[in-house]
C-alpha cells in the first residue's frame, strides 16, 4: 500500500471515517495557527505586548508544524488499516 494514495481513504467505511477525522483535526490546527499569527501580528503594534506576540508566533509555528505531522500519521494509519485487510484476505485464501 502506497502512502498518500486516494484509494487508501476510500477502501472502507473505517478508512473514510479515519480520513475525515484527520481532515477535521488538520483544519482546526490550521485555524489555530492562523489565529495565533493574526493576534500576534496585531499585538506587535504595541511594544508593551511584544512578549505575548512572540509567544503567539511560537505557538502558531508549533501548530503549523503539526499540519504535516497529522498528514503523515493519517497516511500511516490508513496504510496500516489496509495491511490488516490484506493480511485477512490472504489468511482466508
matplotlib code that plots the C-alpha trace (Angstrom):
import matplotlib.pyplot as plt

x = [0.0, 1.5, 1.2, -0.8, -2.9, -6.5, -7.5, -6.4, -9.1, -11.8, -11.3, -13.9, -16.2, -13.5, -10.9, -13.4, -14.1, -10.4, -9.6, -12.5, -11.3, -7.8, -9.0, -11.1, -8.1, -5.9, -8.4, -8.7, -4.9, -4.8, -7.3, -5.4, -2.1, -3.7, -5.4, -2.2, -0.3, -3.0, -3.3, 0.5, 0.8, -1.7, 0.0, 3.2, 1.6, 2.2, 5.7, 4.2, 2.7, 5.9, 6.5, 2.9, 3.2, 6.4, 4.8, 1.8, 4.2, 6.0, 2.6, 1.4, 4.7, 4.1, 0.6, 2.0, 4.5, 1.6, -0.1, 2.4, 2.7, -1.1, -1.0, 1.8, 0.2, -3.1, -1.4, 0.5, -2.7, -4.6, -1.8, -1.8, -5.6, -5.1, -2.3, -4.7, -7.3, -4.8, -3.5, -7.0, -7.7, -4.5, -5.4, -8.9, -7.5]
y = [0.0, 3.4, 6.4, 9.5, 7.4, 8.4, 4.7, 4.4, 6.7, 5.1, 1.4, 1.1, 3.0, 2.8, 4.4, 7.1, 7.9, 8.0, 10.3, 12.6, 12.8, 13.7, 16.3, 17.9, 17.9, 19.4, 22.2, 23.0, 23.2, 25.4, 27.8, 27.9, 28.7, 31.4, 33.0, 32.9, 34.6, 37.2, 38.1, 38.1, 40.4, 42.8, 42.8, 43.9, 47.4, 48.0, 47.5, 46.5, 43.4, 42.3, 39.2, 37.8, 38.5, 36.5, 33.6, 33.6, 33.3, 30.4, 28.7, 29.4, 27.9, 24.8, 24.5, 24.9, 22.1, 19.9, 20.0, 17.8, 15.6, 15.0, 14.2, 11.7, 10.0, 9.8, 8.2, 5.7, 4.8, 4.4, 2.2, 0.1, -0.4, -1.6, -4.0, -5.7, -6.1, -7.6, -10.0, -11.1, -11.8, -13.8, -15.8, -16.7, -17.8]
z = [0.0, -1.0, 1.2, 0.1, -2.3, -2.8, -2.8, 0.8, 2.1, 0.0, 0.9, 3.6, 5.9, 8.6, 6.4, 5.3, 9.0, 9.8, 6.9, 7.8, 11.5, 10.5, 8.0, 10.7, 13.1, 10.3, 9.6, 13.3, 13.7, 10.5, 12.1, 15.4, 13.7, 11.6, 14.7, 16.7, 13.9, 13.3, 17.0, 17.4, 14.4, 15.9, 19.3, 17.7, 17.2, 20.9, 22.3, 25.7, 24.1, 22.3, 24.6, 24.2, 20.5, 20.3, 22.2, 19.9, 16.9, 18.6, 19.4, 15.8, 14.5, 16.5, 15.0, 11.5, 12.3, 13.4, 10.0, 8.1, 11.2, 11.2, 7.5, 7.9, 10.9, 9.0, 6.0, 8.1, 9.9, 6.6, 5.2, 8.4, 8.1, 4.5, 5.6, 8.2, 5.5, 3.0, 5.7, 6.5, 2.8, 2.5, 5.6, 4.2, 0.9]

ax = plt.figure().add_subplot(projection="3d")
ax.plot(x, y, z, "-o")
ax.set_aspect("equal")
plt.show()
